């Protein structure tokens, strides 16, 4: 498949007029480099004292030099050395630049900063000046010139590699690989470099022409190739001495340098244009609206019965899977640290399904990333307590955390287009988890990956495992992402907007599949083959969504986030009757119902959420709250301990009553663990 794609790209390049001409010139240059020394090598070195510095004749079409050697033969023979030196210098520049550009990803933070600073300083100097500087260091000659030009090209490639790597590092499939426990070097070689290889090759092709010109310049100045060897630059310097006697002696190598440089540059630019056009066309195609997958099996009666009717105050089984207390995520800003997640606390019990809702920018995804240890420097994650399966994540080494998170935590990201590495087959990406953490061989890991694809209802799993992500529809990619999480034995599934960009039919399939995973994973999973079922513990689900109705239908408990804080925590069964915070009520009011007046404008929440760096004193929702008073704007509501269950509730400005509805409070309502709604309403005076 990869060879076919490469062949199609080459054909697309050759079909363009400029690409065809440049490709023909490159083929001609390669042929001359291979065969010219064999065909005309003796003639190029033959000295003829009877034909010194002659002009063009029938015997010597471009004349002779000061020793009577044929200039045309020397120009043709010099093709090999000129191209070999230019390509070698380009290879040195690309390899060195790639190593420097990727070094910050694998080195300690302080060492990475030093490398980045050195690259930034080097980029500020012109390439020719760097080449002359290195040429003086390495000495006169072809070897010194190759090293000089290669190292002079390295800073530009290092900067390019850093930029491209930064773009890839933010993709979901890289985050998934980190959670799966893939090391830094393996992550770099398998996931980052294959995705930036294409632009690097394109730029290397263009740089080869520039290296050819630079090498000719150094040889022309006398610090490149030395006698008895010769390249086009040296021939140009020799021919310049007799330009008034025989102009072709200088024009011939000069034309060769220009033609070869144009061939490399035009071919590289044509490849860049074709690659860019294809990338744009691919990105403009929306994901498939309909999935060809069969509908998943309906939830069991037990699953339906365990909806919001069960109190969510305590986990159904054993100790909590995830405990978060006072979680904060901060990033440096121009005016001081910016804290988009500020003091988040919640608990997820074994087998529990918890939903997180809120507007964009409320901190939902950052909370999930902070819990998964996916916040990279300069971001800082702190918490009074952050435990997963009883292990404190913030005080655990990277190796131990990778082993724990890679097998017990599953992540489903919101964008199915970026959830997988586009350069690797689906089956190999799934199998990587078992290879890393379970010690399985490649064959056994791939067999396990096929089994997991069957479990998530991917048809023809063996054939699909050999396909690339672009051959999957959006819904099928989400199913494959869930299958990747099932490669281990997950105790917690974090689904971050798993139904984004999917139509309603596929959304329902994905949500039902997540419900099945929560009920059956490590509980009663149907293994492929013999049909044996293994008993264990239920997996918990943390579902992040903008749609409060989706959370209400899929989860037992809902956490409402606003401006980096959880403002309300209550069972979904009592969401419409016991919701007390004005923001929760506003979210519910903004959801249209069947009896909504179609002629009236849709209900919206006035104003906009505050930016993370602009959250001032007082309640963050006060500017948008119809019940806010002076105390709301002056005091930030602090959680309070209330009752033996440990629930927290706070209101700095009292309670008001809305007609025919439970009265909303004017400040934050925050419950770190939920309590029966009747008690909560009684305590709040509702």
N, C-alpha and C positions, 0 to 999 in steps of 0.2 A: 504493500500500500504506500509506504513512504517512497519507494523507488518510482512508483507510478506518479505520485504527486510531483516529485522532482523532475521527472520527464515532461510532465505537462507544463511546468514553469519554464523549462528550457525551450520547449516549442513555442510558448507564448512570447518569449524574448526574441527568438529567431524570426518570428513572423512579422515583427515590426521592421520597417525599412532601416531605421538607424541600428536596431539590434542586429539585423542581418548583415549590414555592412561591417559593424564593429566585430561581430563574430567571425566573419570571413577574414578580416585583418588579423585577428588573434590566431586563427588557424594557420594563416600564412606565416606569422611570426614563429609559432611553435614548430612548424615544418622547417623553417630556415634554421632555427636553433638546433634541431636534431640532425639535419642533413647537410647544412652549408659547410661545416668544418670538414666533412668527409669528401664533399664534392670539390670544394675550392680552397681547401686548407693549404695544399702545396703551392698553388698559384699565388695565394695571398702572402706567403712568406718567401717566394722566389725573388732574389735580387737580380735586377737587370741594369748593369752600369751603362748600357747603350741607350736606355730610355729613361733617363733621370728627369723628373718633374715635367713630363710631357703632358700636353692637353689631350682631350678626347681624340682617340683614333679608332680604327677598325679593330686593332688588336687589344686596345685598352679603352673601353667605352667611356670611362670617367677619368681617364688619364692615369698617371703614376705619381708616386710620392718622391721624396728626395733620394730614395734608394732604388727607384725604378720598380717598386712593387705595385701591383694592380690595385687601384683604390676601390673599384667595385667589389672585387673579391674580398678585400679586407673589411668593407662595410658589411657584406653578407656574413662573413665568418664571425664578426664581432657581435652578431645578434645573440649568439649563445651566451657569451659572458655577460653582456648587458642585461639580458632577461634573468639569468640566474642570480646575478647580484641584486637586482631590483626585487625579485621575488623573495630572496633570502632576507633582505633587509625588512621587507613587509612582514614576513613571518615572525621575525624577531620583534618588530613593533607590535604586532597583534597579540602574540603570546605574552610579552612583557606587560602590555597595556591591560590585557584581560586579567592577568594575575594581580596587578595593582588595583584594578577596578573591583575585583571580587574579594580582595584581602580584607576590607572592613567587615565583610559578612562572616568571616571565620576567625579573625583575630580578636583578642580582647579589645574592649572599647577604647582604651587609651592608645593602643597600638594602631587601631583602625583610624583614629583621629590624626595620628602622625602621618600615616600613609595618605590620607585624604588631603591634609594640608600640603604635603610635598607635591602631590599631583596638581593641586590648585596653583602652586607657585610655578611649577614647570609649564603649565598651560599658558601662563601669562607671557612667556617668552616666545618669539617667532621660531618656527621650526628650523629654518635655515641657520639661524644664530646658534641654536642648540646643536645642530649637526656640525658646524664649524668648531664649536667648543669641544664636543666629544672627539672630533677628528684630531684635534691637537693633543687630547689626552691619550688616545689609543695609537697615535702615530700615523705616519704617511703609509699608504698602501691600500690594497683592496680590502684586507681584513679590517683595518681600522675604519675605512669608509663604510663598510657594511654595518659594523657595530654603531658607528656614529649616526647613520641615517635611521637604523632600527630603533635606537634609544630615543632619537628625536621625535619619532612618530608615536612612541609609547604613551606619553601623557594624554594626547588626544583620544587614543583608544581607551585609556583608563577612565577618562571622564565619560565617554560614551557608554562604557560598560557599567559604570556606577549609575548613570541615569536609567539605562534599560533595566538593570537589576532592581533598582528601587521600584520601578513600575510593576515588575513581576512579583516582588516580595509582598506586595499588598493583595495579591490574588487569593481567593478562597482556597484553592488547592494547595498553596504553600502553607497556609494556616492549618489545613487539615493534615498535611504531612508533619508539621511540627507536633500537633497533638498525637499523631500516630507514633511519635518517638523517633522520627528520622533525624539523624545527626546533621550538623551544619555542613560538613563536607559532602556528604551524600545528598543532602538537600540541594546544594549548589550544583553538583554534577548531574543530578537526575531531573531536577525540576526548573532550575533557573537558567543554566547555560543552554539547554536545548531550545528554550523559548526566546533567547536573544541571539542565537546563532545566525539567523537569517540576516538581520541588519548588520551584524559584524562582518559577514562574508561580503555583503554589498559594499560596505565601506572599505574593506580590505582590497576589493577589486579596484575601486577608485584610487586608493592610496598607492597601489602598485604603480600606476602611471605617474603619480607624483614622486615616488621613490626613484623611478627611472630617470625623471628629469633632474632630481637632486643628485643622483649618482653621476650623471653626465656632467653636471656643474662642478662637482668635486674633482672629477678626472680632468676636466678642462682647466681647472686651476692648478693641477699638478699634484694634488694630495689624495687622489684616488688610485686608479689602476696604474701600475708602473711597468716600464719596459722589462722584458720583451712582450708582456701581455698587453692587450689593447681592447678597449671598448669604444662605443660611439663617442663618448666625451673626450677620450684621448685622441681619437682620429680627428675630431673637430678642432682640438687645439693644434695638432700638427698641420691640418689643412689651412688654418688661419694664417700661417706664415707665408703661404704662397697663394693667397686669395687673389692677388692682382695678376699672377701668372696663370693660375688654373683655379677659377672660382669653384668648380665642381668638387675639388678636394675638400672644401669646407661645407659646401651645400649638401653633399650626399649624406654625411653622418648627421648633419643638422636635420635634414628631412626625415631620416630614419628615426631620430629621437622624437620628433613631433608626431609622426604617424603612429609610432608605438604608444606614445602617451595618450593620443586621442583614442586609439583602439581600446585601451584599458578604461579610460574615463567614460567614453560613450557606452561601452558595454556595461559598466557599473551603474551608470545613470539609467540605462534602459531596464536593467534588472530591478533597480530601486523603484522605477515607475510602475513596472508590472506587479511587483510585490505589493506596493502601496495601493494600487487599484484593486487588486484581489482582496487585500485586507479590508478595504473600505466596503467593497461589495459584500464580503462575508459578514461584516458587522452591521450592514444595513438590513440584512435578512432577519426578520423577527423569528423567535423560536416557534416551533410548531405549536399551533393552537390546540390541536387534538392529539391525544396519545393513542397509539395503537395497542396499548396494554389492556388486557382484560381487567374487569373490575375486581378489586380485591375482595376476599371473602368478608362477609359482614361480621361485625363484632359479635362476640358471643353474648348470650344473655347476661352473663356475669359482668362483662365489660359495660353493657348498657346500664346495668343496675348500680354500678359503682359511680354514678355521676355525682353531681353536686349534693346529693342528699346526704352523703356521708360527711360528717364533720371533718374539717381539715386541720383541726387544732393539733393533732398528733399524727405521726406517720402510722400507716396501717401495720407495718411490720418493722420491728427492731428499731435500731438507732437511725437518726437522720443520715441521708446520703450526703447532703451538702448543707453546711452551716456557714452563713455569711453574717458578720457583725461589723458594722461601721466601715464598709468598703469604700475606698476613695481611689480615684484614678486622676492623676494630675499630669499636665504637660507644661513645659516652660512657655512663657509668653513675653511679649515686649514690656509689659507692665507688671510682670510677676507671674507666678504659677497660675494656670487656668485649670479648674477642677470641674470637669463635666459630670463626674460621678462623685457625689458628696454625701457620705454617711448612709450607704444602702445596707439594710439588714433584712435577712429572710432565711427561712429554713425549708429545705425540700426533703420530705420523708421518703422512705423506700416505697416504690410503687405509686407515688403520688404524682399527679399531673397539675402543674402550676403554670399559669399564663402570665405574661408580662405585657402590658399595653401602655400606650402613650404616643404622643406625637413624635415626629422626626426631631432628633436632637435632644430627646429626653434622657438619653444615656442607657437605653436598653441593650444595644449591641455592645457598647463598651463594658457594661456590667458582665455580659457573657464572656467577652474576651479577657477581662480581668480575672474572672473565675477560672478560665482555661489556661492562664499564664501565657497569653498571646499578645500582651502589651509589651512592645519593644521600646528600648531607649530611644529618645529621652523621656518616654512616658514612665511614670512611677506609680506602682500599685501598693497601697497600704491598707491594712485592716486590723481591727482589734482581734478578729478571729476569722480565719478562712480555712475551713477543713473540708476535705472530700474523702469520704469513707474513713473518717477518723484520722486522716493524715493532714497535718498543717502544710498547706501548699507553699506559703511564703517562706517557711523555714526549711524546705526540702531541697536537696540538691537537684540539679537539672537531670541527671541520669535517673534518679529515683522517681522524680516527677514524670519523666517521659514514660517510664515503665508503667506507672499507675494510670496516667491519663490516656496513654495509648491503647490500653486494653479495657479500661472501665468507663471511659467517657467517649461519647459519640457526638459529633457535631454535624449538623445539617445546615448549610449556608443558604442565604436568600437568593443568590443569583446562580441558577443552574448552568449558565453559559461559562462561568469562571470557576466552577466547583472542581473541575478536573484539569489535569495537565493536558493541553491539547496535543502534545508530542508523544504521549505514551498511551498504550492500549488500556482499556478499562480494566481488564482482568489483571494486568500486571500492577496497576495502581492499587487495586484491592488487595492483591496478594502481598504487597509490601508490608502491610501490618503484621501478618502472620510470620513473614520472614524475619522481621525485626524483633518481635516480642515473644513469639511462640517457638522459634527455632525450627520451623518447618522448611523443607527443601522447596525449590522453585516449583517442582511439579505438584507436591502436596498442597502448597499454598495456593496455587492456581486452581486446583480441584476444590479447595475450600471456598475460593472466591466464586466459582461457578455455583456452588451450593447456596451461597448467600444471595446471589442474583435470582436463583429460583425462589427462595423464600420471600423475596419482595416482589414476586410476580412479574419478573422480566421474562418474556417469552424467548425461546431458543437461546437459553443462557450460555451454552457452549459457544455458539456462533457470536453472540453479542460480546462475550468476554474478549474476543479477538479484534473487536472494532475499536475505533477511536471515538472520543467524545462528540465530535461533530456529526457522527453518524447516529446519535441518539436524539430523540425529541426532548423537549424541556421536561416533561413529566417523567420520562424514562431516566433522564439524568438525575432527577431528584431521588428516584427509587434506587439508582445505583449508588448515590451518595449515602442513603440510609443503609444499603448493603455494606458499604465500607465501614460504617460504624458498628455493624454487627459482626465484623471479622473477629473482634475480641469478645469479651463477655461484658457488655456495657451495663453499668448500674445507673447511669444518668445519660439521657439523650437531650442535648440542647439544640433546638430547632429555631434558627434565627430567620424569621420571615420565609418559611419553606415554600409558600405558595405564591411568591412574587412572580409576576409575568406569566402565570398559568391561567388558563380559562377555568371556569367554575367547575366543570366536570372533572378536570385533572386535579384541581384543588381538593375536591371532595375525596378523590382517590388517595392523594398523598396524606390528608389528615386521617382518613380511616386506617391507612397503613401505619401511621405513627401510633394510633391508638392500639392497633394489634401488636406492634412492637412492645409497647409499654406493658401490655397484658401478658405477652407470651415470652418475650426475651428473658433468658435465664429463668423462665418459669416453666413453660411446657412447649418447647420449640420442636416442631416437626423436622427431624433431620432427614435429609435426602438419603435414599438408599433403603436401608432396612426398616425404616419407619419407627425406630425407637424414639421415645420421648424422654427428655431429661428434666428432672425436677430441680427447681432452684428458687431464686428470689426475683420479684418483679423489678423491672427497670423503671426509674422515675423519668418524668418528662418535664422539661422547662421550655415552654413554647413562647416565643417572642413574636408579637404581631401588632400591626396598626389597627386591626379590625377587632373591636371588642366583642362583636357577636361570634366571630370565629373562636376566640378564647372561651367565651361562655359555653359554646357547644362542645368544646374539646377538653376542657380542664375542669377540675373540681374547685380550684382556687385561683384567684386573680390578684396580681400585684399591679397597681396603677402607678406609673412613674411620671413625674413632671419635674423638669429642671434638675435632673440628677438625683432626685430623691424618690422614695416610695411614699406616696401620699395616702394610699389606702390598700388594705389587705383584707379580703373577705371571701367567703365561699361564693362560687358562681351561682349557686341556687338562690342566693339572697341578693344577687347583684342589683336587680331592679327594685327590690323592696327595702333593702337595708343600706344601699349606697349613701354615704353621708357627705363626702367631700364634694364641693361644688365642681371640681374638675371631672370627677367620675360621673356626676349627674350630667354635665355638659357633653361628655363623650357619648353617653347613652341617648341624650336628646338629639345628637347629630346623626344618629343612625335612622334612616327612613324605614317605615313600616308599611304594611299593606294598606292601612287606612290613612296614610299620609296624603295631605292635599297636594295633588300634582300641580296645581296652579300656583301654589305658594312657593317662595324660595326655600331651599333647603336650610335647615338650621345649621349655624356655624358658631364656633367659639370666637368671640371678638378678640382682636389683637393678635399678637404673635408671641411664642415662647421667648423668654430672654436668652440671649447668647450666653454660653458657658462662662465667658469672662466678664459678663455684665450683670450677674446676679448680685443685687445689693442687699441691704438690710431689709428685714421684714419678710413676710411670706412671698415667695416667688410668684404665686398665682394672684396676688392682691390686685395687680393692675388689670386683670381680666375678670375678676370675681365681682358679681353684682352685690355681694353681701359684705365686702371688705369695709373696714373702718380704719380709724387712725392707728389703733393698736396693731392691726394686721400689717400696716405699712411700716411700723416702727420696730416690731419684735419678730424675730424668726421663730416660728413655732418649734418647740423642743419636745421630743417624745417623753411620755411619762409612764411610769410603772403603774398598772392598775389591775388589781385582782390577782388571785393565786395562779392563774394560768400564764402570767407573764405578758399579757397583751399590753400594747402601748397605745395611748390615745392622748391627744393634746389639742386644746383650743385656746388661743390667747384672747379671743374677743367675744366669747359667748356663742349662743345658738339662736338661729332665727327659723321661723316656720314658713315653709312654702305651701301654698294652697294645695290640698289633696295629695300631698307628698310628704315623706319624712323630711323634717327640717334639716337643711344642710348646715354644716358648721362653717365658720369663716376662716378656719386655719387648717393646717395639715392633720389628717387622720392617718396614723401609721401603726399598723399591727404587725409585730415581728412574727407572731403566731396568731392564727385566727381564733375566735371564740364564738360560742353560740350567738346567733344574731339577736335573739330575744334579750340576752343579758347585755349585749352591746347597746341596743336601743334603750333599755331601761337605764343603764348607766349614763347615757348621753341625754336623757330626758326627752327622748323622742316618743 
